[in-house]
Amino acid sequence: MTSGRCEALLLFRTTFGNAELKGMDPIVLVPLVAVLALQLAMLVRPPVSASRFRAPCAALLSAALLSFACSALLLRSHDSARGAAEPSPITYSSVNNTRPKAPNKKRLAQVCVLARTYCGHMVAQRHAFIYSLLGQRRCRPSVFLVDTSPGNLTTAMSAQLRHELDVLRLPESHVAVLDVPVDTEDEKDYGYRKTESARKLLTAEDSPYGCEYLLVTNADNLYTDKWMRYLFAHLRRGVPGVASDWLDHNFDFKRLSVSWCNSGCDLGAAVVRVDFARQAAFRLCKHGWYDADGCWFDDIAKLPGFKPTLVHTPLFVHQ
């Protein structure tokens, strides 16, 4: 074997045997491989007619490619340093489910989801519901589970829900359980007394949860992964409320067009700004507790300055 071939093979073995290449940035590694390939080609089989240009061509091309690699490395280092200097993304606190204020006005709105559930039922549906919210592409809301089972077993049921979250390995910064015992319970109130206690807790002016918008829903519903993507532009503008079309099992999963009124908007279809959600309560209505959600929408609609935004795209399924 000629000395040129030995030199080229030795160069390749030395370079690719170096463990440092395993972590090298591809933008730097590609030009380096090109340089080595060029040197191998020129050293092993140089064109006879161009043998006298071998050394100058190899030197010029090597210098050009290495310069490109160095420039790319410096540029990448500059971007990394700039990224380190910028504020970190908004994160939740595992202590009290709050998150710090964003550094600019274009930050994502804090959406809190009050999820009504029966602890002993709908286990699989509840898990699917949680993951449908945590899988949002635009931003991730904070989910608060409230057990609305009748009776006085609130503490035991909440402990069971917490055990479920531990099994699913879901952090409390994204999903938490609210203990909301009430003084008077009625099996025919459909859990709306506990729902009202949770609403007060999340929307209070001194609430530690930092909610800016509130969604009240049942924990067996399913939300498309584009739900927050559709709502984001409206929430960032600070609109009073946003509601979307939905599919309903009561109507053979047909698409229902939303309107902000009793019987025109499903409970899980609407997100309400917290200052408006604070002023309307879930209460016993003329037709009983069953209609408490419809009365809630009517009461909010009567508040001064409330003007909802309607999105006529089905974004969730009422199961």
WOPE-V391770 format. One record per residue. OMEGA is omega in degrees with one decimal (999 if undefined). Layout:
OMEGA / OMEGA
//
This chain:
-177.8 / 179.3 / 178.4 / 179.4 / 178.5 / -179.9 / -178.7 / -179.4 / 178.1 / 178.8 / 179.5 / -178.8 / -179.9 / -176.6 / -175.1 / 172.8 / -180.0 / -176.9 / -176.9 / -179.6 / -176.3 / -179.5 / -175.9 / 178.0 / -179.8 / -177.1 / 176.0 / -176.1 / -177.3 / 177.0 / 179.4 / 177.4 / 178.4 / 178.2 / -178.7 / 177.9 / 178.3 / 179.9 / 178.1 / -179.5 / -177.2 / -177.4 / -175.8 / -178.3 / 177.6 / 175.8 / -177.1 / -176.7 / -176.2 / -176.3 / -178.2 / 178.0 / -174.2 / -175.7 / 179.2 / -179.2 / -179.9 / -179.1 / -178.3 / -179.3 / 178.1 / 179.5 / -179.2 / -178.8 / 178.2 / 176.1 / 177.7 / 179.9 / 179.7 / 178.9 / 179.3 / -179.9 / 178.7 / 179.4 / 178.5 / 177.8 / 178.0 / 179.4 / 179.5 / 179.2 / 178.6 / 178.2 / 179.7 / -178.0 / -178.0 / 179.5 / 178.7 / 179.5 / -179.3 / 179.5 / 178.3 / 173.1 / -178.5 / -177.6 / -175.0 / 175.7 / 175.5 / 173.3 / -174.2 / 177.9 / -178.7 / -176.1 / -179.0 / -174.7 / -177.6 / -178.5 / 178.6 / 178.2 / 178.5 / -179.9 / 176.8 / -179.0 / 175.6 / -173.0 / 178.6 / -178.2 / 170.5 / -170.6 / -176.1 / -176.2 / 171.5 / -176.5 / -179.2 / 179.0 / 179.5 / 179.4 / 178.2 / 177.8 / -178.8 / -177.9 / 177.8 / 177.7 / 179.8 / 179.1 / -179.7 / -175.7 / -173.8 / 174.6 / -174.6 / 179.1 / 173.0 / -175.7 / 179.1 / -179.0 / 177.4 / 177.9 / -176.9 / 178.8 / 177.8 / 179.1 / -175.1 / -177.4 / -174.5 / -176.8 / 179.9 / -179.6 / 178.0 / 176.8 / 177.7 / 177.8 / 178.0 / 177.0 / 176.9 / -179.2 / 177.1 / 178.6 / 179.0 / -179.2 / 178.5 / -179.0 / 179.3 / 177.5 / 179.0 / -179.7 / -179.1 / 178.4 / 178.8 / 172.6 / -176.5 / 176.0 / 179.6 / -177.9 / -177.3 / 179.3 / -178.2 / -178.8 / -178.3 / 179.2 / 176.9 / 177.3 / -175.1 / 174.5 / 176.8 / 176.8 / 179.7 / 177.6 / 178.6 / 177.9 / 178.7 / -177.9 / -175.6 / -174.3 / 179.7 / -178.2 / 178.2 / -179.1 / 179.6 / -172.4 / 174.1 / -178.5 / 172.7 / 174.9 / -178.0 / 170.5 / 174.5 / -174.2 / 175.0 / -171.2 / 170.8 / 177.7 / 178.2 / -179.3 / 176.2 / -178.1 / 176.6 / -178.4 / -179.8 / 177.9 / 178.8 / -176.0 / -168.6 / -176.2 / -179.6 / -179.1 / -179.7 / 177.2 / 177.0 / -179.0 / -178.1 / -178.8 / 178.6 / 176.9 / -176.3 / 172.3 / -179.8 / 174.4 / -171.7 / 179.9 / 178.3 / -179.4 / 178.8 / 177.6 / 173.2 / 178.0 / 178.7 / -178.6 / -173.0 / 168.7 / -172.6 / 177.2 / 177.2 / -178.0 / 178.9 / -176.9 / 176.8 / -177.7 / -177.4 / -176.8 / -169.0 / 172.9 / -173.6 / 176.5 / -166.9 / -179.6 / 174.0 / 179.4 / 179.9 / -172.0 / -178.2 / -175.2 / 169.8 / -170.4 / 176.0 / -176.3 / -177.1 / -179.2 / 176.9 / -179.0 / -178.3 / -176.1 / -176.0 / -180.0 / 178.0 / 177.4 / 178.2 / 178.0 / 179.2 / -179.4 / 178.7 / -178.4 / -178.4 / -177.5 / 178.8 / 176.7 / -178.9 / 177.0 / -174.0 / 173.1 / -177.2 / 178.8 / -175.5 / 173.6 / 179.7 / -174.8 / 176.0 / -178.4 / 174.5 / -175.7 / 999
//
